[in-house]
C-alpha cells in the first residue's frame, strides 16, 4: 500500500496526518515514511523521528546515492507493508509518475477560504492526471478536513466538495485540538499522550480515516 499525503498550502496538518496514519498502519505491518516535501519552511519528518526514537513504530527512509525513485520504491516494497509519502503540492512530470503508483492520495485541508480554494485546485489537478497510452490512470484521491472546530462550516464545506462537486471526501474529519498541536511540535502524536477526551477524539478520528483507507 502506497499512500501520498499532499497539500498546496502550509498549515493543513499534512505532516501531522502522515505521522498519525503511519502510527496506525504500523500496527498492521512494517511501515516506512518518505519525507518528500523539500519546500522551504516545511516541517521535517526527520525531526519527528529523531525526537521519537526509539519509540516510533515506523521508519524514515533515506534515498541511497544514485538510486532512482523507481528503484527506491522497488526496494521498499519488498520490506514494508505500507509506504507513506509526505509530499509537496507541486505536481510536475516526476510527481505524476509517483502519484500514478500510489494506491491513495490524501489531501488534508483546513476550513479557511484560502485553504479550501487550494484544496479544490489540488483535487482538480489530481483528476486530470492520466495518460491512456502510457497506461497512467488518475490515482484514487480523497480530501480530509483537518483542524475542524466549526461544525457548521465543516458541514457546508463537506456538502460543497462531496455533494456539489462530487470529489472524494473522507467521512471522518479531524477535530481541532490545541493539545495535539502542542504534541506535534514535540514530535509526538495523539497516540503518545491520550490524557483527555479531546486528544482521544483526534486519535479516534485518525483510526477511522485509516479504516477508510485500508478496511
C-alpha atoms as one frame of an Amber mdcrd trajectory, in Angstrom:
protein
   0.000   0.000   0.000   1.464   3.331  -1.115  -0.157   6.464   0.336   0.781
  10.019  -0.612  -0.287  12.898   1.655  -0.026  16.270  -0.058  -1.321  19.841
   0.138  -0.733  23.099  -1.722  -0.814  25.281   1.387   1.252  25.077   4.577
  -0.532  24.641   7.893  -3.009  21.975   6.781  -1.757  19.360   9.290  -0.158
  17.398   6.435   2.892  16.161   8.321   0.785  15.621  11.448  -1.538  13.489
   9.324   1.404  11.485   7.968   2.705  10.797  11.489  -0.702   9.671  12.777
  -1.523   7.476   9.780   1.944   5.903   9.886   1.483   5.144  13.581  -1.859
   3.419  12.956  -0.701   1.428   9.929   2.488   0.326  11.664   0.283  -1.876
  13.855  -0.731  -3.815  10.748   2.730  -4.291   9.291   6.131  -2.716   8.689
   5.634   0.912   7.704   8.094   3.354   6.130   7.738   7.098   5.601   9.386
   9.170   2.861   9.863  12.876   3.605   9.339  14.222   0.094   8.471  17.843
   0.892  11.515  19.990   0.168   9.725  23.348   0.359  11.423  25.995   2.454
   9.830  26.117   5.885   8.194  22.693   5.532   8.113  20.778   8.792  10.679
  17.992   8.783   9.669  14.412   9.470  13.299  13.739  10.328  12.882  15.956
  13.391   9.828  13.974  14.449  11.569  10.643  14.024  14.686  11.855  15.860
  12.544  13.119  18.724  10.567   9.908  18.999  13.367   7.369  18.654  13.441
   4.671  19.744   9.686   4.664  20.438   8.466   5.375  16.922   6.848   2.367
  15.288   7.711   3.344  11.730  10.883   4.044   9.765  12.022   7.142   7.864
  13.712   6.106   4.614  16.773   7.819   3.161  17.263   7.532  -0.594  20.519
   5.810  -1.479  23.152   7.554  -3.610  22.347   7.211  -7.293  19.066   5.406
  -6.570  16.171   6.286  -8.877  12.677   6.781  -7.471  11.533   3.591  -9.212
  14.360   1.564  -7.658  13.647   3.125  -4.290  10.003   2.020  -4.358  11.020
  -1.414  -5.573  13.421  -1.757  -2.631  10.894  -0.542  -0.078   8.004  -2.620
  -1.395   9.978  -5.782  -0.657  10.293  -4.972   3.035   7.350  -2.801   4.006
   3.607  -3.320   4.205   2.875   0.416   3.902   4.837   3.241   2.227   3.694
   6.749   3.132   4.933   9.884   1.382   4.876  13.335   2.938   4.644  15.165
  -0.401   4.690  18.777  -1.512   1.790  20.119  -3.527   3.561  20.818  -6.807
   2.556  18.302  -9.480   5.267  18.060 -12.145   6.130  15.201 -14.519   8.134
  13.333 -11.877   5.345  13.755  -9.339   2.757  12.457 -11.805   4.664   9.200
 -12.174   4.987   8.968  -8.388   1.273   9.605  -7.837   0.299   7.155 -10.555
   1.924   4.452  -8.441   0.073   5.455  -5.273  -2.895   3.465  -4.020  -4.314
   6.563  -2.324  -3.615  10.309  -2.300  -4.846  12.136   0.797  -5.304  15.916
   0.584  -5.640  17.438   4.078  -7.186  20.889   4.292  -8.377  23.382   6.842
 -11.621  25.335   6.528 -10.287  28.810   5.764 -11.347  30.127   2.355  -7.769
  30.131   1.044  -7.313  26.554   2.297 -10.446  25.365   0.508  -9.507  27.154
  -2.723  -6.078  25.474  -2.695  -7.653  22.087  -1.909 -10.132  22.453  -4.780
  -7.259  23.274  -7.139  -5.361  20.219  -5.923  -8.366  17.920  -6.428  -8.842
  19.273  -9.955  -5.183  18.657 -10.760  -5.367  15.089  -9.431  -8.429  14.361
 -11.559  -6.559  15.457 -14.680  -3.637  13.081 -14.121  -3.784  10.305 -16.657
  -2.303   9.083 -19.904  -4.059   6.084 -21.511  -1.197   5.498 -23.946   1.303
   5.284 -21.079  -1.230   3.325 -19.011  -1.215   6.030 -16.339  -4.508   6.398
 -14.506  -5.577   9.142 -12.118  -4.773   7.979  -8.570  -7.576   7.415  -6.099
  -7.689  10.590  -4.037  -9.706  11.951  -1.132  -9.976  15.208   0.742  -9.502
  15.151   4.523 -10.821  18.066   6.568  -8.449  18.789   9.453  -8.374  21.094
  12.480 -12.173  21.304  12.469 -13.659  23.470  15.223 -16.726  24.929  13.483
 -19.182  22.121  12.744 -21.480  24.314  10.652 -18.604  25.486   8.467 -17.460
  21.878   8.139 -20.914  20.688   7.033 -21.053  23.439   4.422 -17.579  22.600
   3.090 -18.340  18.874   3.054 -21.519  19.482   1.032 -19.671  21.768  -1.374
 -16.905  19.248  -2.103 -18.652  15.882  -1.733 -22.151  16.646  -2.993 -21.887
  19.601  -5.346 -18.507  18.853  -6.945 -18.579  15.106  -6.225 -14.977  14.957
  -5.014 -13.895  12.050  -2.884 -14.054  13.165   0.759 -13.353  11.182   3.920
 -16.488  10.755   6.010 -14.384  11.468   9.092 -12.932  14.890   9.869 -10.058
  15.621  12.244 -11.199  17.838  15.137  -9.074  20.774  16.199  -7.229  20.139
  19.448  -4.589  22.588  20.744  -3.044  19.849  22.905  -2.394  17.707  19.826
  -0.908  20.737  18.047   1.441  21.188  21.004   2.356  17.489  20.985   3.045
  17.734  17.260   5.691  20.434  17.784   7.489  17.977  20.076   7.415  15.191
  17.511   4.572  13.347  19.234   1.090  12.260  18.167  -2.241  11.974  19.932
  -1.469   8.291  20.478   1.529   9.182  22.633  -0.436  11.051  25.284  -4.179
  10.394  25.408  -4.741  12.469  28.535  -8.214  13.872  27.812 -11.295  13.384
  25.633 -10.212  15.964  23.040  -6.923  14.167  22.368  -8.761  10.848  22.302
 -11.151  12.280  19.696  -8.227  13.110  17.399  -6.742   9.640  17.866 -10.119
   8.019  17.141 -10.579  10.176  14.036  -7.254   9.106  12.545  -8.093   5.478
  13.348 -11.360   5.927  11.422  -9.556   7.514   8.464  -7.196   4.538   8.260
 -10.173   2.178   8.275 -11.440   4.021   5.199  -8.036   3.702   3.520  -7.429
   0.042   4.412 -10.668  -1.582   5.673
